[in-house]
Amino acid sequence: MRKLAFLIIPLVMITLCVTGCKDEGKTEDNMALADLRFHDELRLKTTPVKDQGNSSLCWVYAMLATIETEHAMRGDSINLSTDHPARSYLMEQVMTRAMTNTRTAITTRGMAPMLIDLLMTYGEHHHSGYNSQKANYNIISRKLSLMTNRKMSAKNTEKGANHIFDDLIGYRPKVVFMDGAEYTPLEFAHSVCMPDEYVAVTSFTHHPFGQKFTLEVKDNYFHSEFLNIPIDTLISHIEKSLKHGHPVCWEGDISEDGFSWRQGVGILSDTEETSQEARQKAFENHETTDDHCMAIIGIAKDQHGDKYFICKNSWGTDNKRRGYVYLSYDYVRLKTICVVMQEEEL
């Protein structure tokens, strides 16, 4: 077991997410959003858009999509399992409850850097090797919570949890077959992502710039540390990374009226400020919360010349942009909680 990740709860919780990712950000369309037309200036290669269903696993889908695009740009073809890290994450919580006799809620919520931690600890599978179309993680989480409410030994708890996983997700193979080679899940994970390959970055003034700190949001269950840099520097690093062929995993707020899943657009009103001070105030006032996670895979301009980041979402393809969302630079400047990017781009 990697660590007892759920024993220590941060004393300060600046943001709080209370709904599943797929239900957030669905505002009524308006003419300004519907009339926007885009020209893609840069678009990285991607795997097919997936659908997270009613789960809160957007952080798993987005970080895996980022890794997949990274390899696609290198000429590799990988499509990674979302069920493997999700199962590992839930099992870790189950065993923590069993070993400590605590009753903290079992959750599928998290943050993108946690996905890297899960891969490095528990390994990974190819999408075709471990993929369930029927898994309902809300039901799975409830069943695990009910099971661990009973007094059971750690051995019986693990056995019972694996029975639930095998029944509702499917049996998890012990080996990964790919390109004629056989890997353990951990070997395969290290072949697609190195431990120090990615770095988590944020931009807030309640901590010094140039240093790492544990970001005080509820979903940061592993207490991941984030490098703190000015927001204009962060935007320039995202743009530079994309131009160098590297995708970026974005995590931020989609509760704005200017965000529309149906139209595949996220913009701010003309009156909203995007300064460093404005984003800090929005964060502290709970106006910028840790709502959703997507992979940034390109850059575009609208008919007015305004710039956008192209994001690969995980809600299926049933929107105007076939599963993608165009976030304006100003939207990203104000509403970003964090990004995860290639360490070499910093």
Sequence and secondary structure as in RCSB ss.txt:
>XXXX:A:sequence
MRKLAFLIIPLVMITLCVTGCKDEGKTEDNMALADLRFHDELRLKTTPVKDQGNSSLCWVYAMLATIETEHAMRG
DSINLSTDHPARSYLMEQVMTRAMTNTRTAITTRGMAPMLIDLLMTYGEHHHSGYNSQKANYNIISRKLSLMTNR
KMSAKNTEKGANHIFDDLIGYRPKVVFMDGAEYTPLEFAHSVCMPDEYVAVTSFTHHPFGQKFTLEVKDNYFHSE
FLNIPIDTLISHIEKSLKHGHPVCWEGDISEDGFSWRQGVGILSDTEETSQEARQKAFENHETTDDHCMAIIGIA
KDQHGDKYFICKNSWGTDNKRRGYVYLSYDYVRLKTICVVMQEEEL
>XXXX:A:secstr
    TTS   S   B   S GGGTTB    HHHHT  EEEEEE       B TTSS HHHHHHHHHHHHHHHHHT
    B SHHHHHHHHHHHHHHHHHHT          HHHHHHHHHHH   BTTTS  SS  HHHHHHHHHHHHTS
   HHHHHHHHHHHHHHHT    SSEEETTEEE HHHHHHHH  TTSEEEEE  TTS TTSEEE  BTT TT  E
EEE  HHHHHHHHHHHHHTT  EEEEE   STTEETTTTEE   TT   SHHHHHHHHHTTSS   EEEEEEEEE
EETTS EEEEEE SB S STTTTEEEEEHHHHHHHEEEEEEEGGG 
